Amino acid sequence: MRRLVVLIVVLVLLVSHLRVPLPLASGSTLDSAQASRLPWSGWWWPLLDSRDPNLSDEGGPLEKYDSYVQELGWGNPATQEWEYENHITTDPENTWWGHCHAWSAASVLEAEPLAAGYDSGIYFTVGDLKGLCLRTLAVVGRGEPYAL
């Protein structure tokens, strides 16, 4: 799978930056292309406890989500606690661990959150909304249960 991703990246670079025509199966070439949706920028939400911000931080996206769900009268889903117990590490060797995979998926599959605001008395920043958006995609395909 990694080789396929690297190959695609190389082909995109060749077409867009070096202006090398991309050969097509029909024998013609493609000189340029434009994606229908461009990825949006965001934070990788590291899993190292000492690397901030984390999704499970005090006042972070998951604490706000838990408060929001409780304000709706649905009880505490404990997503902040679940994230901390199941994903956060204190091992300094794991400085690179994070939700990069989920951010990359969210940035091309979902519309970019562009405005902060209040809902049920909870203030969500654009960063909070991006974090919640990518967290929902972090387990897609792995069959893990997640309340979010």
Steps between C-alpha positions, in 0.01 A plus 500: 500500500784738589658449155169590335474822702859593417437428131190719496685785673787476253260503204317804636830681553615419150179622342447812708849627576729370230238519227586149377206363298332205668445209259147364489387150405354632174842615382423872549654706778371720779689827539322624811224413744306665779353323801129557557566557871826626645605383848467748785771577751480370852686369804618139525379465863797313651458209738800584721358640825764773524445618141214750494233547402347154521139409430462387863646814663306689766284744307578317176268373228399175671427664835281751316331217310427314824354821652293559187349151508420540871333837432275318253399267784663187361743433785878508491644298208847529664679543167770712665573226752485227233745686276743554788484139620519340155725727295707743706856391579768637731783317322733770360607257225155544347518870421378435146179316595186692417179520299672592171319223314163626618584864426601414144176308445284771658670776299396345169174326594330766713422867450744721690361647823541876450316669786517474877185531705280401790264205506304415817720742691827331395748706296673304224801652322577413138784285636258316729267430209785377281618277784155350547462454126825307467440299818187351349711371209788369711345156547310456176580160357655359818174398665577677827202629696501874562226712645569806287 
